[in-house]
Amino acid sequence: SAPRCHLNKHLVAVRVLKGEPAELSCTVSKDEVTGTWFKDGLKLTSMDGVFFEKEGLVHKLIINKAEDIHAGKYRFEGGDIKTEASVFVEDPPQVDKVLLKNLSVPTVAKAGQKVKIKIPFEGRLPVRATWLKDRMELVDDTRIRVDKTETFTMLSISSSERKDCGDYKVRLKNDSGVLEINFKLVVTDKPQPPAGPIKIVESTANDITIEWKPPKDDGGKPLQSYIVERQQVGKNDWVTLGETPRSCTTFTTNKVEKDMSYYFRVRAVNAEGTSDALESDEVKAVSKDSPGAPDPPEIVSASRDTITISWKAPRKTGSSRIVGYIVQKRKKGTMAWLPVNSVPIADKKLKMTSLKKGLQYEFRVAAVNAAGIGDASEPSQPVFARDSMESPGQVQDLKVSSSDSTSVTLTWKRPEAKDGSDVKGYDVEMRSSNNLNWTKCNALPIEVTTYTVKGLQAKEMYFLRVRALNDSGPGEAAELEACIEAAPPVVSPRLLIDDTVKSLLVIKAGNTIRVNIPFEASPDPVVTWLKDGLPLPNQATINTKDGTTQLLIGAAELTDSGTYTVELQNGLGKKEAFSFQVQVTDIPQSPGPIQLEENVPNTVTVTWEPSASEKWENNLYYTVLKRESQKGLWHVVGDLIYTNKFTFTKLIPGRDYYFRVVAKNNLGASGPSESVQPWRIGKPKAEFQVKPQKYRRVNQNQPPRFLVPLKPHVVTTGSECRMSCAVGGHPPPKITWYKDNSDLSNDGTYFCTNDFGVCSLVVLGVTKHDEGEYMVEATNELGRASSKAFLTIKGNN
């Protein structure tokens, strides 16, 4: 006989977005097979948007534009073959692209204005809409309201305030997926008052200078200016003195009278308006005509007989011009100041004699005008009355401590101690072997006894020398020569990414983020780290050494999630980069309370309040478990559930069902939320009778007989046992079950079914007490038949 037809390729389940095309296809081994298509058990002859195609051995069912009506289980049959697969039509939430583009630009409102942001959406109902601001879910209050219908969701703010500024997110979710929309709201207002207090920088008989700080909040618009006003104590009127630009926070007014008291106030101005005022305490215009204090005088020169000093005029000259200066001196360590000149000198330089050799002196200066002698300056630096000291000696033990292809590090010891030769620093000089001129390497005196000379050429010979310095100048040089190493070969920056470096890190909140990135490069490259294209936050530290750069964040927070990039770049401009994702998450919080409802007869629909972790966890899903007694084992009945609802259909009347729900993500599962009361469907009171067809042919009556007998069972304590057999006979026999010869008809522990002759006895949560011999008896008016089997119970360990 000819070989039978068989399937070369079965139908495969298809998931398709609503409105997109879909195709089911299978391949058979014979070309003459025509075949028939079925949907949900019904033969397909014609259906809107669906057509059939046969190309040789390939049979296709093509859906031009998938709609909800097209979802279901399809079957292809032809000859001896049969194959089936499901089509799932996904309809996730969608929002108009023009609206999304408009929301990418910040929404700007003035304080006090109404704000309404409406987002129409499409997608399979129900669609759950959640609004978040700065990662926290928005809740209705006296100003803010969130509305949702089956076609749109809307945020309404009745009177906007500055605190409404921030980053907002709308999360639309149904059983086909999640859509998140981000936008920014900016609320502008007049500025806050300038920050106080108002300081009085200067107060004289002729003018008063005040100072303040910019406001802590500029109202979202740049400051334009400050308005300064004045009120005389005892009067009601405020007088506007003038304005200052936004960069200037001081103001001087000469509109004051001697010995009168005033209040001042300052307001900030931006494009939205003028702030409330910052007011000063009472300020008095006091007469102070004598000069201010000059800066401390400087020492020009010193010897055992004379010391010469100089100074500058004070910034505050008083009410009249300065006519001269009074100079005072004291021995260091004493309190008493002695005058050097009794008549003011007009010059700002003085050479003093009559000093005691070897003593240390300090000097100060006061300016004089028509009002008298002003405040004295701070003391000068102390200075000895003695001749200049000798130059310092030669540095000791000058040597090269390390070198590479571009630099040399020198170390040395101080010169031997000599009287009066205090070292104030060092100079380092260098010259190459083909140059006779010495070049100074340091701009300021070096205070330590080591120095690195940089910018040298590889494979060159250099001469280096070091001199000690004191007040008399440089000492004798110590000299050495150094040969620079050959430069190592240039190695372009290269990141050594292997299996230990992952492109996605999922980190539990509070744990350490530590990422080591090995690399090779010569010379050492510049290493730059970025997060989402911006510099790293303060809590992140970077350590780069020995060909490895490390990112370290001690205690990860949810805000540390993002894209991290490490870049290497050398002096030639060559660059290499590597990016990886970090997702900071946490074990989810438990779902809310559970409710059980019978929406469809003989089923139970489990609904629950969402876990609070849905606000920050995109990959969160739920698992539903059930058990059939208070101490039985929990069994998973639904997994990977992205909504807050699940319907369980495999109910057996008369049993108690308990349900629990847990939230899960990549890190693990939350604690369970459990139903409070068990769910039960009562046993039907009347037996389901199948009315036999009446045949007009010969008598079909038969005595009972077992088509499939009972079989022995071995089950574990606590599990469910189902013992089944098949019985024939006409009229349909009456079925009775026995255990150890005892009738079980009225025992509620057991559940009996008879479906068209297939008879089952179900034992719930078996115990050792259920072990024994079971018998099923079938009887009708023509006779009796029975079948026996033994049930053995094993411990669950």
C-alpha positions in Angstrom: 0.0 0.0 0.0 1.1 3.6 -0.6 2.8 5.4 2.3 0.5 7.5 4.5 0.6 11.3 4.4 2.4 12.9 7.3 3.3 16.4 8.4 6.7 17.8 7.5 6.1 21.1 9.5 3.4 21.6 12.1 1.4 24.8 12.8 3.2 27.2 15.2 1.5 29.6 17.6 1.6 33.3 16.4 1.4 36.5 18.4 0.4 39.5 16.3 -0.3 43.2 17.1 -3.9 44.3 16.3 -4.1 45.7 12.8 -1.0 43.8 11.6 -1.0 40.8 9.2 -0.6 37.2 10.5 0.0 33.8 8.9 -0.3 30.2 9.9 1.3 27.6 7.7 2.0 23.9 7.7 3.8 21.5 5.3 2.5 18.0 4.3 4.2 15.2 2.5 1.7 14.7 -0.3 0.6 17.3 -2.9 -2.9 15.9 -3.4 -4.0 16.7 0.2 -6.6 19.5 0.2 -7.3 19.9 3.9 -9.8 21.8 5.9 -9.3 24.7 8.4 -11.1 24.9 11.8 -11.3 27.8 14.4 -12.2 27.0 18.0 -13.5 23.6 16.8 -15.8 25.0 14.1 -15.1 24.5 10.4 -14.0 27.7 8.6 -15.6 28.3 5.2 -15.4 32.1 5.1 -14.4 34.8 7.6 -13.8 38.5 7.2 -10.2 39.3 6.5 -9.1 35.6 6.3 -8.2 33.6 3.2 -6.6 30.2 2.5 -3.7 29.5 0.2 -2.0 26.3 -1.0 1.4 26.4 -2.6 2.5 22.9 -3.4 2.9 21.0 -0.1 2.4 24.2 2.0 -1.0 25.1 3.3 -1.5 28.7 4.6 -4.2 30.6 6.5 -3.5 34.4 6.0 -5.1 37.2 8.1 -4.8 40.5 6.3 -5.4 42.7 9.4 -5.6 41.0 12.8 -8.6 42.0 15.0 -9.9 40.6 18.3 -12.3 38.3 16.4 -9.3 36.5 14.8 -7.8 35.3 18.2 -8.4 31.7 18.9 -7.2 28.1 18.3 -6.9 27.0 14.6 -6.7 23.5 13.3 -5.8 22.1 9.9 -7.0 18.6 9.0 -6.4 16.6 5.8 -6.5 12.9 5.4 -4.7 11.2 8.3 -3.1 14.4 9.6 -4.1 17.0 12.1 -2.1 20.0 13.5 -3.3 23.0 15.6 -1.9 26.2 17.0 -3.3 29.5 18.6 -3.3 33.0 17.2 -3.0 35.6 20.0 -4.0 39.2 19.0 -2.0 41.7 21.2 -3.5 45.2 21.6 -1.2 47.1 24.0 -1.9 50.7 24.9 -1.0 53.2 22.1 -0.9 57.0 22.0 -0.8 59.3 19.0 2.8 60.0 17.9 2.1 63.7 17.4 1.0 64.0 21.0 4.1 62.2 22.2 6.3 64.6 20.2 4.5 67.6 21.7 5.0 66.2 25.2 8.8 66.0 24.6 8.8 69.8 24.9 8.3 71.0 28.5 4.8 72.2 29.4 5.1 75.8 30.8 2.4 77.4 32.9 2.2 80.6 35.0 1.5 80.2 38.8 -2.2 80.2 39.5 -3.2 79.0 36.0 -5.2 75.9 35.4 -3.2 73.0 33.9 -4.9 70.2 32.0 -2.9 67.4 30.3 -5.2 65.0 28.4 -3.8 61.8 26.9 -6.2 59.9 24.6 -5.2 56.2 24.1 -6.2 53.1 22.3 -5.8 49.5 23.3 -7.6 46.4 24.7 -9.7 47.2 27.7 -9.3 47.4 30.6 -6.4 49.9 30.4 -5.0 50.9 33.8 -3.6 54.5 34.0 -1.1 55.6 36.7 0.3 59.1 36.9 3.7 59.6 38.7 5.6 62.8 39.6 9.3 62.4 40.5 8.7 58.6 40.8 5.9 59.0 43.3 2.3 58.2 42.4 0.0 61.2 42.2 -3.1 61.1 44.5 -6.1 63.4 44.3 -6.2 66.4 46.6 -7.9 69.8 46.7 -5.8 71.1 43.7 -4.8 67.9 41.7 -7.2 65.4 40.1 -6.5 62.4 37.9 -9.4 61.3 35.6 -9.7 58.1 33.5 -12.2 56.8 31.0 -12.0 54.0 28.5 -10.5 56.3 25.8 -8.4 58.9 27.7 -6.7 59.8 31.0 -6.3 63.4 32.2 -4.3 65.3 34.9 -6.0 68.5 36.1 -4.3 71.1 38.4 -6.8 73.8 39.4 -4.2 76.4 40.4 -0.6 75.6 39.6 2.2 76.3 42.0 6.0 76.3 41.8 6.1 72.9 43.7 4.3 71.3 40.7 7.4 71.6 38.6 9.1 68.3 37.9 9.3 65.2 35.8 6.0 63.4 35.2 5.3 59.9 33.9 2.0 58.3 32.7 2.0 54.5 32.8 -0.7 52.8 30.6 -1.0 49.1 31.2 -3.2 46.3 29.9 -2.8 42.5 29.5 -0.9 43.1 26.2 1.8 45.4 27.5 2.9 48.7 29.1 3.4 52.1 27.6 5.2 54.9 29.6 5.1 58.5 28.6 7.4 61.0 30.2 7.0 64.8 30.2 8.2 67.8 32.1 6.0 70.6 33.7 7.5 74.0 34.4 5.5 76.6 36.5 6.8 80.1 36.5 6.1 82.8 39.1 7.5 86.0 40.5 10.7 85.5 42.5 10.9 84.9 46.2 12.3 87.8 48.2 16.1 88.3 48.2 17.8 86.2 50.9 18.6 88.1 54.0 19.6 89.6 56.3 20.5 92.9 54.7 24.1 93.7 55.7 25.4 97.2 56.3 28.7 97.3 54.5 29.5 100.9 55.4 27.6 103.7 57.2 29.0 107.3 57.2 27.5 110.8 57.6 27.3 111.1 53.8 26.4 107.6 52.5 25.3 104.1 53.4 26.2 100.9 51.5 24.0 97.8 51.9 24.4 94.2 50.7 22.0 91.2 50.3 21.9 87.7 48.7 19.9 86.6 45.6 16.6 84.9 46.2 16.6 81.1 46.8 14.0 80.7 44.0 14.0 83.0 40.9 10.5 81.8 40.0 11.7 79.8 37.0 12.6 83.0 35.0 16.0 84.8 35.1 16.2 87.8 37.5 16.2 91.1 35.7 17.1 93.6 38.5 16.6 94.6 42.2 14.6 97.6 43.4 16.0 99.4 46.5 13.8 101.6 48.7 14.3 103.7 51.8 12.1 104.8 54.7 13.2 107.4 57.3 12.4 106.2 60.9 9.2 108.0 62.1 7.8 108.5 58.6 5.3 106.3 56.6 6.5 106.9 53.0 9.0 104.6 51.2 11.2 106.3 48.7 12.6 104.4 45.7 16.4 105.0 45.6 17.1 103.1 42.3 17.7 99.7 40.7 20.7 97.4 40.3 21.3 94.8 37.6 20.8 91.2 38.6 24.5 90.6 38.9 24.9 93.4 41.6 23.7 92.7 45.2 25.1 95.9 46.8 23.8 99.4 46.7 25.3 102.8 47.9 23.1 105.8 48.5 24.1 109.3 49.5 20.5 110.4 50.1 21.0 110.3 53.8 21.4 113.0 56.5 24.0 112.9 59.4 22.7 111.2 62.6 19.4 110.2 61.0 18.1 106.6 61.1 16.6 104.7 58.1 15.1 101.4 57.1 16.0 99.8 53.7 14.1 97.2 51.7 15.0 95.3 48.5 12.7 93.5 45.9 13.7 91.1 43.1 12.2 91.5 39.6 11.8 88.9 36.8 9.5 88.8 33.7 6.6 87.5 35.9 6.6 90.4 38.4 8.2 91.8 41.5 8.9 89.8 44.7 7.8 90.6 48.3 10.4 92.9 50.0 13.3 92.0 52.3 13.6 94.7 55.0 16.7 95.8 57.0 17.0 96.6 60.7 17.4 100.3 61.6 20.5 102.0 60.2 22.0 105.3 61.4 24.1 107.6 59.2 27.1 108.2 61.5 29.9 110.8 61.1 33.3 109.1 60.6 35.6 111.4 58.8 39.1 110.0 59.8 40.8 107.6 57.3 40.6 103.9 57.4 43.5 101.5 58.1 46.1 100.9 55.4 47.2 97.3 54.6 50.2 96.0 56.7 53.5 97.6 55.6 56.1 95.5 53.7 59.8 95.1 54.5 62.0 96.5 51.6 65.4 95.8 53.2 67.2 95.1 56.5 70.7 95.3 57.9 72.2 95.6 61.4 71.8 99.4 61.4 68.7 100.2 59.2 65.3 98.7 58.2 63.3 100.2 55.3 59.5 99.7 55.0 56.9 100.8 52.5 53.0 100.9 52.4 50.0 101.8 50.3 47.3 104.5 51.0 44.1 103.2 52.7 41.0 102.5 50.6 38.9 104.7 52.9 40.4 108.2 53.0 37.7 109.9 55.2 36.1 113.3 54.6 39.3 115.1 53.6 42.5 114.3 51.8 45.4 112.4 53.5 48.2 114.8 54.6 50.7 112.1 55.8 51.4 108.9 57.8 52.5 108.0 61.4 54.8 104.9 61.7 55.1 102.9 64.9 57.4 100.1 66.0 57.7 97.4 68.7 60.0 94.5 69.6 58.4 91.2 68.7 56.8 89.6 71.7 56.0 93.0 73.4 52.6 94.9 73.5 53.7 98.5 73.6 53.9 100.4 70.2 56.5 103.4 70.1 56.3 106.2 67.5 59.0 106.3 64.9 58.0 109.9 63.6 56.2 112.6 65.5 55.3 114.7 62.4 53.3 113.0 59.6 55.4 112.1 56.6 53.9 112.5 53.1 56.0 109.7 51.5 54.8 106.1 51.7 58.3 104.8 52.4 60.6 105.2 55.5 64.2 104.2 56.3 64.7 103.7 60.1 67.9 103.8 62.1 68.7 103.7 65.9 67.8 100.0 66.0 69.5 97.4 68.2 71.4 94.8 66.2 70.0 91.3 66.4 66.6 92.2 67.7 63.4 91.4 65.8 60.9 94.3 65.1 57.3 94.7 63.8 55.9 98.0 62.3 52.5 99.5 61.6 51.2 102.6 59.9 48.2 105.0 60.3 47.0 107.7 57.9 46.3 111.3 58.9 43.8 113.9 57.5 42.1 117.1 58.8 39.9 115.0 61.2 42.9 113.4 62.9 44.8 110.1 62.9 42.9 107.1 61.4 42.9 103.5 62.4 46.4 101.7 62.5 47.2 98.9 60.1 47.8 95.3 61.1 51.5 94.7 62.0 54.1 93.9 59.3 56.0 90.6 59.1 58.7 90.5 61.9 62.2 91.3 60.7 65.7 91.1 62.3 68.0 94.1 62.5 71.1 92.3 61.0 73.1 92.0 57.8 72.0 89.6 55.1 72.9 86.0 55.8 75.3 83.9 53.7 74.2 81.9 50.7 73.1 78.3 51.6 75.4 75.4 51.0 75.1 72.6 48.4 72.3 70.1 48.6 73.3 66.6 49.7 72.7 63.1 48.1 71.2 64.3 44.8 70.0 61.3 42.8 67.4 59.9 40.3 64.7 58.0 42.2 62.7 57.0 39.1 62.3 57.7 35.4 60.4 56.8 32.3 60.4 57.8 28.6 59.2 61.4 29.3 60.2 62.3 32.9 62.8 62.0 35.7 62.1 62.3 39.4 64.9 63.7 41.6 65.4 63.5 45.4 68.0 65.2 47.6 68.7 66.2 51.2 69.0 69.7 52.8 72.4 71.4 52.9 74.5 71.0 56.0 73.2 73.5 58.7 75.1 76.8 58.9 74.5 79.9 61.0 72.1 82.2 59.4 71.6 80.0 56.3 67.9 79.1 56.7 66.8 77.4 53.4 63.5 78.9 52.0 63.2 76.5 49.0 65.0 75.0 46.0 65.4 75.6 42.2 65.8 72.8 39.6 67.4 73.5 36.2 68.1 71.3 33.2 69.8 71.2 29.8 70.2 68.6 27.1 73.6 67.3 26.1 73.7 69.4 22.9 72.7 72.7 24.6 74.9 74.8 26.9 72.1 77.0 28.3 70.3 76.0 31.5 66.5 76.2 31.7 64.7 76.7 35.1 62.0 74.0 35.6 60.0 75.5 38.5 58.1 78.8 38.5 58.1 79.1 42.4 60.6 77.9 44.9 60.2 74.1 45.6 59.4 73.6 49.3 60.1 69.8 49.4 63.2 67.8 48.6 61.8 66.0 45.5 60.8 67.1 42.1 59.7 65.5 38.8 61.0 67.0 35.6 58.5 66.3 32.8 58.3 66.7 29.0 61.7 65.0 28.2 62.6 63.3 24.9 63.2 59.5 24.9 66.7 58.2 24.4 68.2 61.7 25.2 71.0 62.6 27.7 70.1 65.4 30.1 72.1 67.4 32.8 70.1 68.4 35.9 71.1 70.6 38.8 69.5 71.7 42.1 70.3 74.9 44.2 69.1 75.7 47.7 67.6 79.2 48.3 67.4 81.7 51.2 67.0 85.5 51.6 70.5 86.1 50.2 69.8 84.1 47.0 70.7 80.7 45.5 73.5 78.6 46.9 76.0 76.3 45.1 74.5 73.9 42.6 74.6 70.1 42.8 74.6 68.4 39.4 74.0 65.0 37.8 73.3 63.5 34.3 70.4 61.2 33.3 69.7 59.1 30.2 66.0 58.9 29.3 64.6 55.4 28.5 63.3 54.5 25.1 59.5 55.1 24.7 57.5 51.9 24.9 55.6 51.0 21.7 52.3 52.9 21.3 49.3 50.7 22.0 46.0 52.1 20.9 43.4 52.1 23.7 41.5 48.7 23.8 38.9 47.5 26.3 39.5 43.9 27.2 35.8 42.9 27.5 35.3 39.2 28.3 32.6 36.9 29.9 33.2 38.5 33.3 32.0 41.9 32.1 28.2 41.8 31.7 26.1 44.1 29.5 23.3 44.0 32.0 23.7 44.1 35.8 20.6 43.6 38.0 21.5 44.8 41.5 19.4 44.7 44.6 18.8 48.1 46.3 21.3 48.6 49.1 23.9 46.2 47.6 27.3 47.4 46.2 27.7 48.1 42.5 31.3 47.1 41.6 32.4 46.9 38.0 36.0 46.2 36.9 36.8 47.0 33.2 40.3 45.8 32.1 42.1 47.6 29.3 45.4 48.0 27.6 47.0 51.2 26.2 50.4 52.9 26.0 50.9 55.6 27.1 48.3 55.6 29.8 44.9 56.8 28.4 42.5 59.3 29.8 39.6 57.3 31.4 36.1 58.9 31.5 33.0 57.5 33.0 29.5 58.7 32.2 25.9 57.8 33.3 23.2 58.3 30.7 25.7 60.6 28.8 26.4 62.8 31.9 29.1 62.9 34.6 28.7 60.3 37.3 26.7 61.3 40.5 28.6 62.1 43.7 28.1 58.7 45.3 30.1 56.9 42.5 33.9 56.6 42.8 36.3 55.6 40.1 39.7 54.0 40.7 42.0 53.4 37.7 45.4 51.6 38.0 47.4 48.8 36.6 45.3 48.4 33.4 41.9 48.2 35.2 39.3 50.9 35.9 36.7 50.3 38.5 33.3 51.8 39.1 32.2 51.6 42.8 28.8 52.6 44.3 28.6 51.6 48.0 24.9 51.3 48.5 22.8 51.2 45.3 19.6 53.2 45.1 16.8 53.0 42.5 18.1 56.2 40.9 21.4 54.6 40.1 19.7 52.6 37.3 20.8 53.7 33.8 23.4 53.3 31.0 27.0 53.5 32.2 29.8 54.2 29.6 33.5 54.0 30.1 35.7 55.8 27.5 39.4 55.5 26.8 41.3 58.2 24.8 45.0 58.7 24.2 47.0 61.7 23.1 46.6 60.9 19.4 42.8 61.2 19.7 42.1 57.5 19.4 39.0 56.5 21.5 37.3 53.4 22.5 34.1 53.1 24.6 31.9 50.4 26.2 28.4 50.8 27.6 26.4 48.5 29.9 23.1 48.7 31.7 22.6 48.8 35.4 19.1 48.0 36.8 18.7 48.6 40.5 15.7 46.7 41.8 14.4 45.1 45.0 12.3 42.1 46.0 8.7 43.3 45.3 6.3 44.2 48.1 3.3 41.9 48.7 0.1 42.4 46.6 -2.9 44.0 48.3 -6.1 42.2 49.6 -7.6 39.4 47.4 -11.3 39.2 46.4 -13.0 36.1 44.9 -16.0 36.4 42.6 -18.1 34.0 40.4 -18.5 36.1 37.2 -19.0 32.9 35.1 -20.9 29.9 36.6 -18.6 27.2 38.0 -15.5 29.4 37.8 -13.8 31.7 40.4 -12.2 35.1 39.4 -9.4 36.1 41.7 -8.7 39.9 41.8 -6.2 41.7 44.0 -4.8 45.2 44.7 -1.5 45.8 42.9 1.8 45.6 44.7 3.3 49.0 45.6 6.4 48.0 43.7 4.6 48.4 40.4 5.5 52.1 40.7 9.2 51.5 40.1 9.4 47.9 38.7 8.7 47.4 35.0 9.4 43.7 35.0 7.0 42.8 37.8 4.4 40.0 37.3 2.2 37.9 39.5 1.8 34.1 40.3 -1.5 32.7 41.6 -1.5 29.5 43.7 -4.3 27.4 45.2 -4.8 24.5 47.7 -7.8 22.5 48.5 -7.5 22.3 52.3 -6.2 24.4 55.1 -3.0 22.3 55.4 -2.6 21.0 51.9 0.2 21.8 49.5 0.1 25.0 47.4 0.0 24.5 43.6 0.7 27.1 40.9 -2.4 27.7 38.7 -1.4 30.9 37.0 2.1 32.5 36.3 3.5 35.4 34.4 0.3 37.5 35.0 0.8 41.2 34.2 -2.7 42.2 35.2 -4.4 42.1 38.6 -7.0 39.4 37.7 -7.0 35.6 37.1 -9.9 33.2 36.4 -9.7 29.6 37.6 -12.0 27.2 35.8 -11.1 23.6 37.0 -13.4 23.7 40.1 -14.9 20.5 41.5 -18.2 21.0 43.4 -18.1 20.4 47.1 -14.4 21.2 47.6 -12.9 24.2 49.5 -10.4 26.3 47.6 -7.9 28.6 49.1 -5.9 31.1 46.9 -2.7 33.2 47.4 -1.0 35.7 45.1 2.7 36.7 45.1 4.5 39.4 43.1 7.7 38.5 41.4 10.6 40.1 39.5 14.2 39.0 38.6 15.3 39.1 42.2 12.6 36.9 43.7 9.1 36.8 45.1 7.2 38.9 47.6 5.4 37.6 50.6 2.0 36.1 49.8 -1.4 37.8 50.0 -4.1 35.1 50.8 -7.8 34.8 50.5 -9.6 35.2 53.9 -12.4 32.7 53.3 -12.4 29.5 51.2 -14.3 29.3 48.0 -16.8 26.4 47.4 -19.3 25.4 44.7 -22.0 23.2 46.2 -22.6 19.6 44.9 -25.6 19.4 42.5 -28.6 18.0 44.4 -30.0 16.0 41.5 -27.9 13.6 39.5 -27.3 14.4 35.9 -29.2 11.9 33.9 -28.6 11.2 30.2 -31.8 10.3 28.5 -31.1 7.4 26.2 -32.3 7.6 22.6 -35.2 5.5 21.8 -34.4 3.2 18.9 -37.2 1.6 16.9 -34.9 -1.2 15.9 -34.2 -4.4 17.8 -33.9 -4.5 21.6 -30.5 -3.1 22.6 -30.8 -4.1 26.4 -27.5 -5.5 27.8 -26.5 -6.5 31.4 -23.6 -4.4 33.0 -20.0 -5.1 32.0 -16.7 -3.4 32.7 -15.0 -2.1 29.5 -12.0 -0.8 31.5 -11.6 -2.3 35.1 -10.3 -0.6 38.2 -6.5 -0.5 38.5 -4.4 -0.6 41.8 -3.1 2.8 42.9 0.0 3.9 45.0 -0.2 7.6 46.1 1.6 9.8 48.5 0.1 11.2 51.7 -1.6 14.6 51.2 -2.0 14.2 47.4 -5.2 13.6 45.4 -6.2 10.2 44.1 -8.6 9.6 41.2 -9.7 6.0 40.6 -11.6 5.5 37.2 -13.2 2.7 35.2 -15.5 2.4 32.1 -18.9 0.6 32.3 -21.2 -0.6 29.6 -24.8 -1.8 29.7 -28.4 -0.8 28.8 -30.3 0.6 30.5 -27.4 2.6 32.0 -26.3 0.8 35.2 -26.5 2.3 38.6 -23.0 2.8 40.1 -22.2 2.2 43.8 -18.7 2.5 45.4 -17.5 0.5 48.4 -14.3 0.6 50.6 -13.6 -2.6 52.5 -17.2 -3.5 51.8 -18.6 -0.3 53.2 -21.0 1.8 51.0 -19.5 5.2 50.3 -22.6 6.9 48.8 -23.3 9.1 51.9 -19.6 9.8 52.8 -18.8 13.5 52.0 -15.0 12.7 52.1 -15.4 11.1 48.6 -16.6 12.6 45.3 -18.2 10.4 42.7 -18.8 11.2 39.0 -20.3 9.2 36.1 -19.8 10.8 32.6 -21.4 8.6 29.9 -20.2 5.4 31.6 -16.7 6.7 32.6 -17.0 6.4 36.5 -14.5 8.1 38.8 -14.0 8.2 42.6 -11.9 11.2 43.8 -10.2 11.1 47.2 -9.0 14.5 48.4 -5.8 14.9 50.4 -5.4 11.1 51.1 -4.2 9.9 54.5 -3.2 6.4 55.8 -6.8 5.9 56.8 -7.8 5.8 53.1 -5.7 2.7 52.4 -7.7 -0.4 51.6 -9.6 -2.4 49.0 -12.1 -0.4 46.8 -14.9 -1.9 44.7 -17.3 -0.4 42.2 -20.6 -2.2 41.5 -22.8 -1.6 38.4 -26.4 -2.9 38.4 -29.4 -2.7 36.1 -32.5 -4.8 35.6 -30.6 -7.4 33.5 -27.8 -8.1 36.0 -24.8 -7.0 38.1 -21.0 -6.6 37.6 -18.2 -5.4 39.9 -14.4 -4.5 39.8 -11.9 -4.3 42.7 -8.5 -2.6 43.2 -6.3 -1.9 46.1 -5.1 1.7 47.2 -1.7 1.9 48.8 -0.6 5.1 50.7 3.1 6.0 51.0 4.6 8.5 53.4 5.6 11.9 51.8 9.2 11.7 52.8 
